[in-house]
Amino acid sequence: MMMIGWMVLVVGVLLVPSSQSLRFDIQSGKIKCISEDMKSNSMTVGKYQVINPNQDRHQLLPDSHKLNVKVTSSYGHIFQWAEKVEKGQFVFTAMEQGNYMACFSAPEHWPLITLTIDFDWRTGVQFKDWFNVAKKGHVDAMKVELEQLYHTINSIHEEMFYFRAR
């Protein structure tokens, strides 16, 4: 009976929708870094965009609202380097296990301004676009959900072995 309770709890936690992106602020002249612990041969994709503070969203952003982005591994390998951009993305496969870091820096500006960045970083199971898989194959929604759970459980299982080895 206790095992069934645990299984219901695990499935319930897995079915709860997770946050798809992160939104943060950065002041001009400052740097913010976000790191992700990744296994070797993990596929990852990241998208970032400066949120336009103007009411007219079609107006171009001034140079003061553009940022520099650098994505590196813990060994110093650079996977992305972009200067003075308002949006972009990166895609790579982690060659070695460890922390990978995405650093965002805002150029110096006076008076100080605050940029709002929308950042989405997905790796492994989270990387797959499950809704497009369902559209392309015209498969039953429950089958897609079960496949997603299967991949998530495998990922958790691999992480358990990883942590046990550490």
Secondary structure in CASP SS format (residue, H / E / C, confidence):
PFRMAT SS
TARGET T0000
AUTHOR 0000-0000-0000
METHOD secondary structure of the structure
MODEL  1
M C 1.00
M H 1.00
M H 1.00
I H 1.00
G H 1.00
W H 1.00
M H 1.00
V H 1.00
L H 1.00
V H 1.00
V H 1.00
G H 1.00
V H 1.00
L H 1.00
L H 1.00
V C 1.00
P C 1.00
S C 1.00
S C 1.00
Q C 1.00
S C 1.00
L E 1.00
R E 1.00
F E 1.00
D E 1.00
I E 1.00
Q E 1.00
S C 1.00
G C 1.00
K C 1.00
I E 1.00
K E 1.00
C E 1.00
I E 1.00
S E 1.00
E E 1.00
D E 1.00
M E 1.00
K C 1.00
S C 1.00
N C 1.00
S C 1.00
M E 1.00
T E 1.00
V E 1.00
G E 1.00
K E 1.00
Y E 1.00
Q E 1.00
V E 1.00
I C 1.00
N C 1.00
P C 1.00
N C 1.00
Q C 1.00
D C 1.00
R C 1.00
H C 1.00
Q C 1.00
L C 1.00
L C 1.00
P C 1.00
D H 1.00
S H 1.00
H H 1.00
K C 1.00
L E 1.00
N E 1.00
V E 1.00
K E 1.00
V E 1.00
T E 1.00
S E 1.00
S C 1.00
Y C 1.00
G C 1.00
H C 1.00
I E 1.00
F E 1.00
Q E 1.00
W E 1.00
A E 1.00
E E 1.00
K E 1.00
V E 1.00
E C 1.00
K E 1.00
G E 1.00
Q E 1.00
F E 1.00
V E 1.00
F E 1.00
T E 1.00
A C 1.00
M C 1.00
E C 1.00
Q C 1.00
G E 1.00
N E 1.00
Y E 1.00
M E 1.00
A E 1.00
C E 1.00
F E 1.00
S E 1.00
A C 1.00
P C 1.00
E C 1.00
H C 1.00
W C 1.00
P C 1.00
L C 1.00
I C 1.00
T E 1.00
L E 1.00
T E 1.00
I E 1.00
D E 1.00
F E 1.00
D E 1.00
W E 1.00
R E 1.00
T E 1.00
G H 1.00
V H 1.00
Q H 1.00
F H 1.00
K C 1.00
D C 1.00
W H 1.00
F H 1.00
N H 1.00
V H 1.00
A H 1.00
K H 1.00
K H 1.00
G H 1.00
H C 1.00
V C 1.00
D C 1.00
A H 1.00
M H 1.00
K H 1.00
V H 1.00
E H 1.00
L H 1.00
E H 1.00
Q H 1.00
L H 1.00
Y H 1.00
H H 1.00
T H 1.00
I H 1.00
N H 1.00
S H 1.00
I H 1.00
H H 1.00
E H 1.00
E H 1.00
M H 1.00
F H 1.00
Y H 1.00
F H 1.00
R H 1.00
A H 1.00
R C 1.00
END
